[in-house]
Amino acid sequence: MAVNLFPPTAADLHPVPGVELGVAMAGIRRPGRKDLFVMRLGQGARVAGVFTRNRFCAAPVILAKKHLRNAVRALVVNTGNANAGTGRDGMRRAFCVCEAVGKKLGIKASQVLPFSTGVIMEPLPAERIAAALPDLKPGTWLDAAEAIMTTDTVPKAASRKVRLAGGEATVTGIAKGAGMIRPDMATMLGFIATDAKVPGVQLKKLVKATADRSFNCVTVDGDTSTNDSFLLIATGVGPSASSGKDLAKLAEAVTQVAQQLAQAIIRDGEGATKFVTVRVERGRSEAECRKIAYAIAHSPLVKTAFFASDPNLGRILAAVGNSGVDLDTSKVDLFIDTVRVARSGSRDSQYEEKQAIAAMKKPEFLVRVVLNRGKAAAAVWTCDLSFDYVKINAEYRT
Amino acid sequence: MAVNLFPPTAADLHPVPGVELGVAMAGIRRPGRKDLFVMRLGQGARVAGVFTRNRFCAAPVILAKKHLRNAVRALVVNTGNANAGTGRDGMRRAFCVCEAVGKKLGIKASQVLPFSTGVIMEPLPAERIAAALPDLKPGTWLDAAEAIMTTDTVPKAASRKVRLAGGEATVTGIAKGAGMIRPDMATMLGFIATDAKVPGVQLKKLVKATADRSFNCVTVDGDTSTNDSFLLIATGVGPSASSGKDLAKLAEAVTQVAQQLAQAIIRDGEGATKFVTVRVERGRSEAECRKIAYAIAHSPLVKTAFFASDPNLGRILAAVGNSGVDLDTSKVDLFIDTVRVARSGSRDSQYEEKQAIAAMKKPEFLVRVVLNRGKAAAAVWTCDLSFDYVKINAEYRT
C-alpha cells in the first residue's frame, strides 16, 4: 500500500564505523518477531537529540533526555509497547532496561538511552527485554529498521557517503512511524549515525536544523506522539567535520537521509494511497506558510478529497481560511501541480475539473497555495485519508 | 445511521406567529428536491446572528452581515451550492437573489438576508433561484429543515413553548450540517425564531450566549465551514421578554432548542455511529478545558478508537498531552462513563478493559477528563470517525 516506497536491501545501507548493532526477538507483544535492538557506541561518540513536546511524554523519553547529559555508550529500542502514560512505574521499568543493558555491555545504566514505541498505557515487560539481551545477534541497519516497526508496512532506512577533507564519511539512518504522526520536534523514532567527528555544540545545532527540514515537515493525522525522538549520533572514528565546508557537506548528507526517512514515513502513512506535498508560497513569514500548509494537510475533508482524486478543491480554500492566519483571501491563488484552480481567491475562469482530476489521480502531486503578500515559503508532506486509515486504527490491537 | 436521532414530525414543530415559510424546488444542484426556502417576517421583527470566522467567508454571509444592519423582512436559504470561494461574481449573484426576493415580497433587497450551503467554489445559479420564486408553496418548519439538507440524513428541527408573564411564547428552530462541522461562531446553518418581543440589544447578547452553549460546543471533523451562520429571530407579535425572569425563561427555551439542534448535527455527523460527550473538569479556566476537549474530539486516532469500541485509551491521554495546555500530567484522571481508566496520569490499577469496552459499545457515552487543578469545566459533543465518513466525503459530488 505504501506510495512509491520500496524496502531497502541490507546492501544499500552502509555500516557506520563505531556503531555495533544487536537485534533480538524479545516477545514484547507477540512472539517470533524482531522487536528489540541495541546500538553500542565506542568511547568518544557524541549524541544529540530532539524529542516530543507532548505533555504526556513517555517514560523512556524522559529518561533518555536525562541520560543524554552523560557520555552515551548505548541505545536500547523496543517496539510493541510505548511505555507511555505509565507514571512512576513506567520510569522504573525504563530504568531497569537501561540497567540490564549497562550490565551486559559493562557500562553504567546512565550511559544507556532507552526508546520505546507501540501501545500506550500498558506496562512495559522490562523483564522480557532483560531476558532477551543474552540472545542479541549482530544485526544490520535493516534488521534494526525492522525491529522498530509497528503499523509500518515497509522498513525505513537510508544511507549516504560524503567526501570530506579528511576522507569519506558515512551517514546511515532508520526511522519508524505510520500513524500518530505529526512530529512537533522529531518523528516517532528516528536514528541517524555518522562516523564523522563532530563537536558537541555543532551536533546539537545539526540535529535541530535537520529535524526542522525533515521530520518536522510531515503529518499523517495531526497527532503528535508521546514518544517522538530523533537522535543524531557521531561516532567520531571517521574524518572530522568540525566547521566550514566539511560541516556543511555533512549537514547536507544528514538532511538528505533525514528527508528520505521523513518522506518514507508519509509514503507508508496509515492507509496512504497518495503522497502529497503542500507548499505555501509568497507569504509574509515561514511560520504563516507552515500554519496554512498544516491546516490543509490536517483537514479530513481535504484528505478524503485526495483519496477520491476528487477536485472538490473549495475544501482547500476553506482550510486556508481556517488556518488562523489573517489573510486577504482575494489575493490567494491555488494550483494542483501546474493546474491553476483558483485565482485571486475564486475559481479560475480557465480552469476545467478534468485537469485537476488527472493531476490528483497520480500517486504523487503538489498542492501549491500562493498568498501573494510576501517572500516566505514552507512545505509539508502528507498523505490522504482512506478507508484503510480507519481500518488500521479501528483494528490495531484488537 | 444517525445516532439516536429521529426525524421530527410537522406536528412536533409549533408554527411561530409572525413567521411565514415558503418552500420550492429550484433544481439548484439536482432537480426534484426541495432546495430553497424563504422566511418572511412581519414588520418590527428583530434578527441577530453570529457567523463563521473562516477567512474564506462565503459571499452570502458577507451580504447577510451587511443587510443585518437594516430592518430585516426576509431570509432566503438554498442548499446545493455554498456560493463560497466565488469572489466578486459570487457577491453579485447573492445580491441578485436578494433583489428577486425583495421584488416578490415588495421589500428592498437590503432587507433580505441570503444563506447558501452546498458545494464550494462553483457559481451559484441565481437565475434558477429567481425562476423558482413564483412556485414557492407555503411550508412548515419541517419543509424548511428538509430544504437545507446536504449530506444530512435526517432533517433537524426542534420546538418549545415557554410561559412568560404576558402569555405563552413559541421557540422553533431548524439547522443543517453533518460535515465540515466545527463551528467557530455557529453551525453551518441554524435558524431559530420566536414570537416573543425581545429588545435588539438583548437579542444580540442572546444569540451569542446561545451559540456558546450549543453550536460552539460541537465538532465532527474540525473543519470550520465558510458558511456557518446562526440566526435568532424575534417576530415580536407574541408576549414580551425584555428583561428579568421572562428573558431568562426565553433564553432557557432558546438554548434548549439550540442544544437539541447542535446535538442533532453530531448525531447525524457524517458516518457517525457513536455520540460522545467529552467533558473536561476541574481545570483552571473554561478556555483550557475546551482546548483539551477539542484536542480529544479532533484526534483521528481517538475517533477511530470510538468507532471500534476499542479502549485504546492511551490515545486520549496523548491527545490531552497534545492540546497545547501546559499540564502536570501526573494529576490527570480519565473516565469512560463511570469507569476510571487512568488515575494520576497513568493506568488505574483497578481498571479492566472489559469495563471500558462495555461502555464504549453503547451508542452514547461520556469521556471525562479530570485535571484536578481548578474549578472550571467545559464539554464538547462529537462523533466517531468511521468507514462511512471516508466514503461520504470521498464520494460527495462524484
Interface residues (C-beta under 8 A of the other chain):
Chain A: N54 R55 F56 C57 A82 A84 G85 T86 G87 R88 D89 G90 V119 I120 M121 E122 P123 G179 M180 D221 G222 D223 T224 S225 T226 H298 S299 P300 L301 T304 A305 F307 A308 D310 N312 L313 G314 R315 L317 A318 A319 V320 G321 N322 S323 V325 D326 L327 T329 S330 A342 S344 G345 S346 R347 L385 S386 F387 Y389 V390 K391 N393 A394 E395 Y396 R397 T398
Chain B: N54 R55 F56 C57 A82 A84 G85 T86 G87 R88 D89 G90 V119 I120 M121 E122 P123 G179 M180 D221 G222 D223 T224 S225 T226 H298 S299 P300 L301 T304 A305 F307 A308 D310 N312 L313 G314 R315 L317 A318 A319 V320 G321 N322 S323 V325 D326 L327 T329 S330 A342 S344 G345 S346 R347 L385 S386 F387 Y389 V390 K391 N393 A394 E395 Y396 R397 T398
